[in-house]
Structures are given as structure tokens and as C-alpha cells.
């Protein structure tokens, strides 16, 4: 029998994402991939997958889906959310679990994820991954292009996502401890590449100003509301390549920070670029959040990139078995050989 996850309700925006498809920007194809690659890697680590395996990226409001397999192991990493495990489709009550852990589920059980808090995205990984054909080497969904992921779009009710494994492995469920997903106090940037399109006064004001993430934010970029930047020169020029984290300033003066589904080239001046070490945290920032920026040197950016790499390398060291107590421990106890042999107490009398 085939194994899969049956989508009962899709949530606000649930897509299949991995680490993206680099190497095709010359053809106008964005890299795409997870908004928060740190959380994606952590979710995969919890279920024993390769770091860049495809997983569900859940934005703002989560999906409801049923297990259509003998059994599965899932994990949840990212923003906080109510995650309810229901015994069957149509059930109105079940058990609630936290994120930052894995869980072993049986056929027919239902996962219901509510509204996210403390961040914009949550990742749901499944042991073994999804049995989906890659496009240009990646499972990432690029919605604007209509390709990748599951049929090139966000999930809808009635979708059935095939799994590579018909059943879960025999291993303990685990949790992730001590992984800090909080944003930096200020997002670090390298000035430019078109900072010469702005007067020094405007640049200083940009770095001393707090902006609010606009409801227009999406996977392509974060639109910011706040101080309107004036251009010292005209607002357009010959288009050039767009790096992740580029902060472009269109004619209305409101900055846009470009993310994973960004266009590959553009002609608006870019006042600064968020450093690579801060991009995962930027991908977690929800609508309505207040953010600000600061300039750093290239050497500092390189050092912070090294710190992020070390943090990623240390994820598996933060995974520990879930310690069960009370009634939750009974199934584990029943499956354990606590006594070797039988002793007749009457023989000791």
C-alpha cells in the first residue's frame, strides 16, 4: 500500500521546500528554497533525514493533514504553534504537543496545526522525505513560476503527498534543546552596492530608523513601512543581479528586503544588503514586526557567517531523547524487557 499525507485543510500558505535550486539565475530562475534554512535543517535532523531534504514550510496558519501510511515519524521546528494530534478524521479532541520535537504517528491519526506565534514559518519534516520528482535538482516550490514542489503551487485540500517510506524506523522520538531562533537586535548589513544613490543624511537616517514589516511581505521580499528614503540621483539604472538580502528602494522610498523567491535582476538602487548570517532570522520575521538595520564590515560579516556554520554543525548535538513520564511512559515500559526470567517468591519462604 502506498504511503502519503492527505491534506484536509491547507493552512494559509503551505509549500514543499528544500535548500533551493542554485545555479540557474542566469536563466531567470530564482534559487527559492526555505525561508529559514536553519529550522529546515533542524527539522530534518530530528527525523534522521539529510539536512536539505524537502519538508513542508508552513506560513502563519498551519494545515491539517491525515496519516495515510502504516506509521510515520514527523518533526516540527520553527515558530510556536498549537499542534494537536487527533485520533481520526472528524475527532474534536486529542493531545497537544510542542514544536521542536519529533513524534511517531499511526495510520489515520490527524495533525492539526493552528496559528503561528513568535515567527512567520514552521517546518514539518517526515522521516524518509517526500517521493516527489525534483525540478532542476530541487523540490522547492516556486509559485510565481508554477513549478517545483507539489504541482508548482501551495497545497490545497485534497492533495495527497507521497512518502518515500511506508513506515517509520524503530527509534526514539527526540526533541531539540537550546536552539536559539530569536532575531538579532538589529539586522547586520553591508553598505551598497548602490549607496551612492543616497545622500549621507539619508543613509544615516536609514540605519537609525525602525521599520515595520508590511502586510505586503511574502517569499519574494519584505516590504517595509517607515521613513521614506529620498534618492540623491534618479531611482532607476541598468538592471543588475540581485543578491539575497538586497535592500532595494523604489520610487516611493519604502525599502524592500529581497528574499528567496526574489527576481534575479532589478533596476532599483540598493542601499544595503543583509549579511548571509542574518538571512535565516530575516526569513522568520512575521508581518507587523519592527526591525532595524546596522552596517558592519566585510570581515565582521565573514566572522558571523562562520558562527552560523558552527551553529548549524552543532544542531545534531542538541537533539536528545524525549523523557516520558506518567501515563505517556506506559507504552514504552510495556515494550521494554524490564525483568529477565520469573521468580516464585514462595521458594524464598
N, C-alpha and C positions, 0 to 999 in steps of 0.2 A: 504493500500500500504506500502511495506517495505521501510525503510529509510536507506540511506547509503551515503558514499562519494565515487565518482567514480574517480579513478586515471587516469588522462590524460597523465601526464609525471611524473616520479617518483623522479626526482632530483638525486643527486649524491648518497646519502645513506639515505633513509627514512625508519625507522622501528617503530614498535609499542613497547613502553617501559613503564614500571611502576617502582615500587621500588625494583623489583627483586624477586628472589626465594631463600632466605636464608634457611639453614638447610640441604642442600643436598651435601655439598662439600665432605663429606666422600665417596660419590658415584662418585666423579669426575665431578660433575655438578657445574659450576660456578654460582655465585649469579646473575650476569648480572644486568639488570636494567638501569635506566637513568644515563648517564654520569654526568649530573648536576641535582641532586635531588631537589635543591633549586628552580631552574627555573621550573621544573616539578610541584612542589607543588604550585608555584605561578600561573602557567597557569590553574591548576585545581581550585584554589581558585576563579579566575576571572569568571568561568562559574558555580560555585557552586557545583563542584564535591568533593568527598572525596580526601584528599591530595595525596594518592598513586594511583589514578585511571590511567588506561592506556591512553597514549597520543602518538602523533606522535613525534618522535625525528628526526629532520632534521639536516643533517650534510653538511656544506659547501655550497651546492647549493640546493635550495628548490624545492618542487614538484609543479605541477599544478593539481588541482582537482575540480570537479564539485559537487554542492549540489544536491543530489538525494533524497530529503525529503521535506515535506511541508515547513519547515523552520528549521534552526539550529542556535545555538549560538556557536561561536568559540572564542578561545583566542590564543594569540601569546606572548611568553615570552622567552627571551634569547638574542642571538646576534641580531644585527641590520640587516635588510634586506628590499629591496623593496617588499612590499606586495600589489599587485594590485587586486582589486575586479572588475571583468568583468561581464557585464550583462548576457552573454550567451556564450556557446561554440563557438569559432570562432571569437569572438569580439576582436578587436585590441586595444581598449581603454576603460578605465573605471575610477575608483577612486583609489587613493593610500592612504593607511593607515600606521600608525606606529605600531611597536610591543609594548608590554607591555599594551595590552588592549584586550577587548572582542568586538565582533561585531555580530549582528543579520543579517542572510542572508536568502534569499528565494530560493525556488526550481529553478534550472537552473543556478544560479549565479556561477561564477568560481573564485577560489582563485589561484593566480599565485605568487609564492614566488621566488625571484631571489637569487643572491649570497649573502652569509652572510659576514658581516664585524664586526670586533671587538670581534669575538668569533667563536668557532667551531660548536656550536649547538644552535638550536632554537626549542622550544616545541610548538606544536599545540594541544590544548585540545578542546574537543567537549562536550557540556553540555549533561550529562547523560552517557557519555562514549561509548565505542565500545562494540557491542554484539558479543564478541569473547570468545570461550571456553578457560579457563585458563589451563596451563600445570604446574603441581606441584604448584598450587596456584597462578600462576603469568601469566600476559600477555606479559612479556618481551620476546623479540626475541633474541635467541642465535643462530646466523648464523652458527657458526662452527659446532654446534650440529644438526642444521636443525630442531629445534623445538621452540615452543612458538610464540607469536605474530601472524602475518598473514602468515600461512603456513611455518613457520620457516625460513623466508627469508626477505630480504629487499623488499619493494614494487616495482612493475613493472607496466607499462602502461596496463590498462585494469582491474586492481584489483578493486573490489567493497567491501568497508569495511562497514559492517552492524552497525547501531547505535541502542542504547537501547531506544532512544526517537524518536518518529515520528515527533515531533515539539518542538520548543523552548518554555520555560516558559515565562510568561509575567513579565519581569523585565527590569530594565535599563541596558544599556551597561556601563561598568566601565573601568577604567584604573588603573594601578599600579604606584604609585609615590614613589620616594625615595628609591627604592631597588637597592643597590649597588652591581653590578655583576663584578666589576673590580677585577683583580687578586691581591694578596699581592705582595709587592715589592720583597720579596723572599719567596719561599715556605718553611714552617717550617717542620722540621723532627725530629724524634727520632733516635739516632745513633743505627746502628745494624739491624738485630741480628748477622750478620757475619762481623762486622767491624774489628775483629781481623785477617781477611784475608788480611788487607791492612796496610801498614806502616803509621805511624802518618803523615809523609810528604804528602802521597797520600790523606789522609783524609782531611788535611788542604787545599790542593790544590782543592779538590772536592768542598769544601764549599766556596772557593774564586773565583771559575771559573764560567763563564756564558756559558750556553749550548743553542743550537738551536734545536727546535723540528723538527725532520727529517720527510720527506715525508712518511717514513715507519710507522708513527704513526697511530693507529686505536683504536677500542674499547677495544682491549686486552691490549695494552700498548703504551706508548710514547717512541719511540726511540730517543735518544739524540745524537747530533753531537757536539764534542768539545774535551776537554782534554782527552787523553787516559789514563785510570787508570791502573796502574800496580798492580798485585796481589803479596802480600808478600808470599803467600802459593799457592798451586795448585788451579785451577779455578773451580773444582767441588768437591762435597761431597755428602753424602747420602741425597736424596731429603727430604725436609721438607715442611710444609704448607706455602702457600703464602698469606700474608695479603694484603688488598687493600693499594696501595701506596708504596709497596715494591720497592726499587731501586736496581735491580739486575745488576751485572756486569759480562757479559760473557767473553769469552777468548779474544775478540777484544778490551776490555777495554772501550767500549762505553756504558754508563748506559742506562737502560730501566726501566721506571717507570710503574708499572703494574696497570691496571685499572679494570673496572667492568667485562669484559669478560676474565680476567686472568685465567691461568691454576690454578688448586687447589694445586699443589705441584711442586717444582722445585729444581734443584741442583746447581744453580749458587749462589755465595756469594752475600749477600745483604748488601750494605754498610750503608744504612739508610732507613727509612720508613717515607713517608709523613704523617703528622698527619691527623686525620679524619676531622678536621675543615677546612682543606685546600683542601680536595678531590673534592668538587663541583667546586671550582675555577679551579683546575687542569683539570677537565673534559671539561672546556670551552676553554682551550688553543689551538689555531689553529696551523697548520703546519707553520713553519717559525718563530714562536715567540721565543724570547730569554727569558730564565728563569734561575734562580739560586736558591740555597738552603741555609738554615742555620739550625744549630742544636738548639733545645730547650729542656728544661727539661720536664719530665712527668707531673709535676704539671702545667707547662705552657700549655702543650697540653690539659690537662683536663679543664683548665680555658677557653681556646679558644673554646673547644667543647661546653661548657656552653654558650658562647657568640653566637655561631652558632645556638644552640637550641632556644635561646631567639629571634634571628633574624627570624627564621622560624615561631615561635609562633606569631610574630608581623606582618606577611605578610597580614593577613586579615585586619588589622588596616591601611594598606597602600592603600587599594582599595577605590576609590572614583568614583562617577558618572562622566561620560564624559560630559563636559559642551559644549553644541552645540550652535553655533551662526550662523547668516545669513541664507542662504538657507538650510543648514543642519538641522536647528531647525524647519523648516516648518512642516514636518510630525508630530513631537511631539506636536506642537501647535494645529494642526488640530485634534489631538486625545485628547486634553485637554478640559475640561469644564471651559472655561475662564469666561463665563457670565451665571448667573443664571436668567433665565427669559428674557423677551423682554420689552423694554420701548419705547413708542411712544413719540418722542420728541415734537410733536405738542401739546401734552397735557400740556406742560410747557409754552406755549406761551400765 
